[in-house]
Amino acid sequence: MSSKAIFYHAGCPVCLDAEQNVALALDQQRYKLETVHLGTDKSRLTDAIKAGVKSVPALVLDGAAYHINFGASIDDLK
């Protein structure tokens, strides 16, 4: 049984680099990865905030938010 992982980003170069190097390196047998572009899908901002995302790119694993680098503040995406 796999857990869900959500990679939140805003499409910036920092985010895209993180997606290539971190999110896609996840063990696909262990995690089912969903990628959410908060720059184009504003409806998911509430979910990201509830998960503890403060900036993007961020990876949410097993309910915990991990901030990979600083591309944009979540407030800038609102």
ABEGO torsion letter per residue (X at the ends): XBBBBBBBBAGBAAAAAAAAAAAAABBAAABBBBBBBAAABAAAAAAAAAAGBABOBBBBBGGBBBBABBABBAAAAX
